[in-house]
Amino acid sequence: MGKTVLLNRIRQMAEEKRYHALLIEAHEDKSLPALLIPPLRRLLLRLDAEERLSEATKTGLRVLRSFIGRFRAKVKAGDLAEIELGVDPELGVADSGDLESDLTDLLLAVAHAAEARGAVVCLLIDELQYLEEAELSALIMALHQVSQRNLPLVLFAAALPLILGLSGRSKSYAERLFTFPAIGALSDEAARSALQAPAEAHDASFADDALGEILAVTERYPYFLQQWGYEAWNVAPSPRITLQDIQGATTKAIQQLDESFFRVRFDRLTRREKDFLFAMAALSGTQQRSGDIAEKLGVKVNAIGPLRSTLIGKGMIYSPAHGDNAFTVPLFDAFLKRQLALPAVSASTTQRHP
């Protein structure tokens, strides 16, 4: 919850310390080499922007040239259209075709170049769960080698909860190399401050019961707090925002979320994926057992395994415990129930799928 905002704040803190901060967002349809090559090129050229290229930077550029030559085939046409290095490749380095080995060579060369200039590189990656397992494994191995050599390159990444399992399967030492702090709902105190402080800065305030209502209905989810605060500000006729104002704001906030925030997620789903989630929403509680979902769908539990994995990969659900399922976004179950109330949607979901 709020992971992208947090990464941007970390980038700001890194830049305040004069680190070279590189923020990258992973995509389902973009390889790790395609994500890393452009920012690493910019970084290497920036390290010596005001001086002649150091030998370490020249080596870094040659290693990057080797890496590009080996992995260009895995990069979509156009992604590297503007990459011009003007150097020959570093033969025998980052050119084996094995991503684990070659990415390690590349990040070591970049870290050595930074060290030569007394600089620190802060690599930030959002949506890390979109990397393929082999790519994640290569990244973990490369950072392990950087760490063992005590070189000035650090990673901050954000992902959905499935990253814990992905990391463990990729490299057994991942849990020792990284820390995995969970970013959940805001505390009661922080959620109240997020609403009250901006209002007070403009000579307005929330009644205590109004704040309590927002915290209850949003489940202290950061984005929802922002949405409810926005709607409450526009609905309230006076600087004192009341419980009645919040009730009006809730109607507008839910309508807006249904049309955008929830709708974007819903429209990415196949028909069978929607049926799985409708079955989840029909069950009580915040976590649903896979067996109960299968029973609701009228199929055996092993039949929904691939579907469940796909939904986890899309970030729609996660597994808080073995065999359990939960929505990654609060209030999504209520959105699904509202969709079922629509004639067109309810009709499309009555068919059983094998």
FISEMI-953729 format. One record per residue (C-alpha): y, z, x. Coordinates in steps of 0.05 Angstrom, whole numbers. Layout:
residues N
v|w|u
Y|Z|X .
...
//
This chain:
residues 354
v|w|u
0|0|0 .
65|-22|32 .
30|-45|95 .
74|-106|107 .
138|-65|100 .
109|-15|149 .
92|-69|200 .
163|-95|195 .
189|-25|208 .
144|-19|269 .
170|-85|294 .
241|-59|287 .
223|4|326 .
189|-38|380 .
251|-82|388 .
295|-20|392 .
253|0|452 .
263|-71|480 .
190|-90|471 .
174|-163|460 .
150|-159|387 .
109|-216|357 .
95|-211|282 .
40|-257|257 .
11|-264|187 .
-62|-285|183 .
-83|-337|132 .
-148|-357|100 .
-139|-428|124 .
-111|-418|194 .
-151|-402|256 .
-134|-346|305 .
-117|-395|361 .
-69|-431|315 .
-36|-364|298 .
-29|-341|370 .
-11|-403|410 .
62|-414|386 .
86|-342|392 .
52|-331|459 .
85|-394|486 .
153|-369|463 .
139|-301|493 .
120|-329|562 .
182|-372|564 .
225|-314|541 .
200|-267|595 .
237|-307|648 .
293|-335|605 .
348|-311|652 .
310|-319|718 .
265|-367|754 .
194|-366|728 .
153|-312|762 .
85|-330|790 .
52|-287|736 .
89|-325|682 .
71|-392|712 .
-2|-370|713 .
5|-347|641 .
31|-415|620 .
-25|-451|656 .
-77|-406|623 .
-45|-419|556 .
-49|-494|571 .
-124|-486|585 .
-133|-447|521 .
-97|-500|480 .
-139|-555|512 .
-203|-521|493 .
-186|-499|423 .
-141|-556|399 .
-198|-583|357 .
-198|-518|317 .
-124|-523|302 .
-100|-564|242 .
-61|-626|256 .
13|-610|261 .
6|-536|279 .
15|-552|353 .
60|-612|345 .
118|-579|382 .
78|-546|437 .
100|-573|504 .
86|-533|566 .
97|-582|623 .
44|-550|666 .
-28|-566|686 .
-84|-522|659 .
-112|-465|700 .
-181|-492|716 .
-238|-445|702 .
-196|-396|662 .
-193|-395|585 .
-229|-462|582 .
-302|-443|571 .
-301|-456|496 .
-325|-385|483 .
-270|-352|443 .
-287|-281|465 .
-282|-300|539 .
-223|-347|533 .
-180|-303|489 .
-192|-245|537 .
-168|-290|594 .
-107|-310|555 .
-85|-240|533 .
-97|-213|603 .
-53|-268|632 .
2|-254|581 .
-2|-179|595 .
1|-190|671 .
62|-234|661 .
96|-180|621 .
78|-127|672 .
109|-169|728 .
175|-166|690 .
170|-93|670 .
163|-114|598 .
118|-92|541 .
87|-137|489 .
78|-111|418 .
32|-157|378 .
34|-145|302 .
-15|-180|256 .
-12|-174|180 .
-71|-189|134 .
-121|-180|191 .
-179|-184|143 .
-170|-260|138 .
-195|-271|209 .
-265|-296|215 .
-314|-244|241 .
-322|-282|307 .
-246|-284|315 .
-239|-210|301 .
-294|-196|351 .
-257|-237|403 .
-191|-202|390 .
-223|-133|396 .
-258|-152|461 .
-194|-180|491 .
-154|-118|473 .
-209|-74|501 .
-202|-109|569 .
-126|-102|565 .
-134|-28|551 .
-183|-17|607 .
-133|-47|656 .
-77|-5|627 .
-34|-67|617 .
30|-67|574 .
5|-101|511 .
-7|-63|446 .
-32|-84|377 .
-10|-60|309 .
-46|-93|251 .
-51|-84|176 .
-108|-102|130 .
-146|-84|68 .
-199|-28|72 .
-255|-77|87 .
-228|-82|158 .
-265|-18|176 .
-332|-49|163 .
-312|-116|194 .
-289|-82|258 .
-351|-39|264 .
-396|-99|256 .
-356|-140|306 .
-355|-88|362 .
-386|-19|361 .
-331|9|405 .
-275|-13|357 .
-271|57|326 .
-258|86|395 .
-208|32|415 .
-165|36|352 .
-142|86|302 .
-148|67|229 .
-97|107|189 .
-103|97|114 .
-39|77|78 .
-45|101|7 .
2|120|-49 .
66|156|-31 .
67|232|-36 .
102|261|-97 .
161|282|-54 .
167|213|-20 .
161|176|-86 .
216|218|-118 .
261|207|-57 .
249|132|-60 .
279|131|-129 .
330|186|-127 .
363|174|-59 .
386|102|-73 .
411|123|-142 .
451|182|-115 .
483|136|-64 .
515|101|-123 .
533|164|-162 .
473|159|-209 .
413|203|-219 .
345|208|-253 .
328|263|-302 .
268|303|-277 .
223|282|-334 .
244|210|-322 .
222|214|-250 .
157|247|-272 .
143|190|-320 .
154|136|-267 .
109|172|-218 .
55|178|-270 .
56|106|-295 .
63|74|-226 .
12|120|-192 .
64|124|-136 .
48|53|-113 .
108|33|-70 .
120|-36|-100 .
114|-10|-171 .
164|45|-156 .
213|-9|-134 .
200|-50|-198 .
208|10|-244 .
270|33|-208 .
300|-36|-215 .
285|-41|-289 .
309|31|-303 .
375|17|-268 .
387|-44|-312 .
364|-12|-377 .
402|54|-371 .
469|54|-407 .
496|112|-366 .
491|138|-294 .
441|191|-318 .
374|156|-325 .
333|190|-379 .
260|190|-401 .
279|144|-459 .
308|95|-409 .
243|95|-370 .
203|80|-432 .
245|18|-442 .
240|1|-368 .
164|6|-371 .
160|-50|-423 .
202|-96|-380 .
167|-76|-315 .
98|-90|-343 .
121|-157|-371 .
149|-177|-304 .
87|-155|-266 .
42|-192|-315 .
81|-256|-304 .
84|-252|-229 .
50|-198|-188 .
-14|-194|-228 .
-14|-267|-250 .
-13|-293|-179 .
-76|-253|-163 .
-111|-271|-228 .
-99|-345|-221 .
-133|-347|-153 .
-199|-327|-185 .
-257|-370|-209 .
-284|-360|-279 .
-344|-320|-254 .
-299|-276|-211 .
-256|-261|-272 .
-318|-242|-311 .
-338|-193|-257 .
-269|-160|-259 .
-267|-159|-335 .
-333|-121|-332 .
-303|-72|-283 .
-242|-62|-327 .
-286|-47|-387 .
-319|11|-351 .
-286|80|-348 .
-262|115|-286 .
-226|92|-223 .
-291|71|-188 .
-348|31|-218 .
-419|26|-194 .
-446|-43|-179 .
-506|-29|-223 .
-461|-13|-283 .
-422|-78|-272 .
-486|-118|-269 .
-511|-85|-333 .
-446|-102|-367 .
-454|-175|-345 .
-527|-176|-366 .
-554|-193|-297 .
-593|-159|-242 .
-552|-121|-191 .
-573|-165|-132 .
-546|-226|-170 .
-474|-201|-165 .
-476|-186|-90 .
-445|-252|-67 .
-393|-250|-122 .
-374|-179|-102 .
-368|-199|-29 .
-322|-257|-48 .
-277|-212|-88 .
-273|-162|-31 .
-256|-219|16 .
-200|-242|-31 .
-172|-171|-31 .
-183|-160|-106 .
-230|-101|-98 .
-255|-55|-44 .
-314|-9|-34 .
-292|64|-29 .
-366|85|-21 .
-433|50|-18 .
-446|15|-84 .
-378|33|-112 .
-322|-14|-129 .
-248|-3|-142 .
-187|-47|-152 .
-141|-54|-92 .
-80|-52|-137 .
-66|2|-189 .
-57|-20|-262 .
-96|-84|-251 .
-150|-60|-299 .
-97|-52|-353 .
-72|-122|-339 .
-143|-149|-348 .
-150|-113|-414 .
-86|-145|-438 .
-114|-213|-418 .
-176|-200|-458 .
-132|-188|-519 .
-106|-260|-513 .
-148|-307|-556 .
-153|-363|-503 .
-176|-315|-449 .
-225|-276|-491 .
-257|-340|-515 .
-266|-365|-443 .
-301|-303|-421 .
-354|-298|-475 .
-400|-347|-440 .
-453|-319|-394 .
-461|-347|-325 .
-527|-348|-287 .
//
